[in-house]
Amino acid sequence: MRPNIVSEAGLSTRANQWWESIPFFTSAVVIVCGTIYLICLLFGYDSFYEICFLPSAVISRFQVYRFYTSIVFHGSLLHVLFNMLALVPLGSELERIMGSVRMFYITILLATSNAILHLLIALLVAHIPFYRLQNVMDECAIGFSGVIFSLIVIETSLSGAQSRSVFGLFNIPAKWYPLILLVLFQVLMTNVSLLGHLCGILSGFAYTYGFFNLLMPGTSFYSAIESSSLLSTCIRRPKFILCTGGNPSGYIPTYSGQNTSSSGLFSGNIWSNLSAWMPQRETSSQPTQDSRFPGRGRTLSSSQSPVHVDSNLQARLLDNSSPENRSHMIVTETGDRLSDERQPALGTAVAVDRVPAGQQGAVVSDEEIQKLVSMGFDKTQVEVALAAADGDLNVAVEILSQQG
C-alpha cells in the first residue's frame, strides 16, 4: 500500500488561506477600517469629535455624514482588532448567502437604522420630564460594533440554533444571545457605547422580523448593479459573491440541524479557534470533510460526483411560484446549503437530496411558516417548499433561496 503523504502548513500559508477565504465585501471592510486606523495613528489624528456619531451635532448642524464616518473609525488597536475579528466570521457567512452587493446594501441599511434609532432614543431620554439625561446627546460614538451586533442578531436567527455558546464557557438560549453579549461587554469593558450596541440589536431584530421588507429591492436590482461596467473589475475577483447564484469558489456554510451551535467568533471554544492558526499535519490518503462547514455537498476539486437533481421536485416548485413573486424574493436565510460549483443564473437547478415519497406528508407548524414569511418569502412558496422538504426547515430554505 502506498504510504500516506504528510505535509505541514506554516503560519504564513495558513494566514494566506484564511485571508483568501474571506469574501470580497467583508475583506474590503477590514482593509478600509484597518487602513483608516493606521493613517490616524501615523499622522496623530485623534480628533474623533469631528467624525463620530454625535446626536447634538446631527440635530443642530444636520451632519448626516456622521451616520457612516463613525462606523469606520476606531479609537485604539484593540478596538479595531476586536471588531474586525468579530466581523470576519459573521460577515463571511452572511455574504456567502446574500452576495457581495446585497451585503453592502444591508450594511448601509443597518448603519442608517442604527443611527436613526440612536438619535431618537437619545432625544427621548434627554427630554424625559422627571429624569433628564442630557449627556446622551453629547456622547461621541465610533466603531463598527453597532453593525456587528445587528449581524449577530441576523446570523443567530438564520442559523436556527436553539442555544449558543458564550466564549465556550456556557450555553444560553439563542434568542438571548445578543442581549447577553451586550451586558457582558458593558460590564467587562470601559468606554463602551451601551446605546450604540442596543440600537444595533434593535436594527437586527427589525430586519429579521421583516420591518425592512419595503426597503429591500428585488433580485433584478442587484443583477443590474452586478452587470454594470463600473463593477466589472470587482466582479472578476475570485472572492466576489454574485447575488444571483453565488461564487463558485466560495464555501457555503451549512448546518446539520436546528439545534446545533454556529461556529462564529463568540460561540464554541475560543481556544479551538485560536489553535486553528497553529501548524498541523495533513494526510492526503483519505479526503475528510471540513468540520467548520458540515453538510452533504462536496468540496471544490473533489472527484466525487455531485448530488443528483430531483427534476420532479424542481418542476413542482416552479409551478407553484409565479415569475413576479420570484423576482422579489430576497435570499436572507441559510440552511443545509451545498458547496458545489454554481453558475450565477436565475435558472440554476435546485440540488437537494431526493425526498422519499412516503415522507412528504409531514405536519408543518405555523411558527415555521411565519418565520420564513417574515424573512421575505412568499407564503405559498414557503408551504410548498416545506412540504417538499418533509418539514425540514433547512432544506426548505435551500429550495426557496435557489428560486430567488
Stockholm file with secondary structure:
# STOCKHOLM 1.0

chainA/1-404         MRPNIVSEAGLSTRANQWWESIPFFTSAVVIVCGTIYLICLLFGYDSFYEICFLPSAVISRFQVYRFYTSIVFHGSLLHVLFNMLALVPLGSELERIMGSVRMFYITILLATSNAILHLLIALLVAHIPFYRLQNVMDECAIGFSGVIFSLIVIETSLSGAQSRSVFGLFNIPAKWYPLILLVLFQVLMTNVSLLGHLCGILSGFAYTYGFFNLLMPGTSFYSAIESSSLLSTCIRRPKFILCTGGNPSGYIPTYSGQNTSSSGLFSGNIWSNLSAWMPQRETSSQPTQDSRFPGRGRTLSSSQSPVHVDSNLQARLLDNSSPENRSHMIVTETGDRLSDERQPALGTAVAVDRVPAGQQGAVVSDEEIQKLVSMGFDKTQVEVALAAADGDLNVAVEILSQQG
#=GR chainA/1-404 SS CCCCCEEECCHHHHHHHHHHTSCHHHHHHHHHHHHHHHHHHHHTCCCGGGTSBCHHHHHHHCCTTHHHHHHHCCSSHHHHHHHHHHHHHHHHHHHHHHCHHHHHHHHHHHHHHHHHHHHHHHHHHHTCSSSCCGGGGGCCBCSSHHHHHHHHHHHHHHHCCSEEEETTTEEEEGGGHHHHHHHHHHHHSSSCCHHHHHHHHHHHHHHHTTTTGGGCCCHHHHHHHHTSGGGHHHHTSTTCCCTTTCCTTSCCCCCSCTTSCCCSTTSSCHHHHHHTTSCCEEESSSCCCCTTSCSSCCCTTCCSCCCCCCHHHHHHHHHTSCHHHHTTCCCCCCCSCCCSCCCSCTTCCCCCCCCCGGGTTCCCCHHHHHHHHHTTCCHHHHHHHHHHTTTCHHHHHHHHHHHC
#=GC SS_cons         CCCCCEEECCHHHHHHHHHHTSCHHHHHHHHHHHHHHHHHHHHTCCCGGGTSBCHHHHHHHCCTTHHHHHHHCCSSHHHHHHHHHHHHHHHHHHHHHHCHHHHHHHHHHHHHHHHHHHHHHHHHHHTCSSSCCGGGGGCCBCSSHHHHHHHHHHHHHHHCCSEEEETTTEEEEGGGHHHHHHHHHHHHSSSCCHHHHHHHHHHHHHHHTTTTGGGCCCHHHHHHHHTSGGGHHHHTSTTCCCTTTCCTTSCCCCCSCTTSCCCSTTSSCHHHHHHTTSCCEEESSSCCCCTTSCSSCCCTTCCSCCCCCCHHHHHHHHHTSCHHHHTTCCCCCCCSCCCSCCCSCTTCCCCCCCCCGGGTTCCCCHHHHHHHHHTTCCHHHHHHHHHHTTTCHHHHHHHHHHHC
//
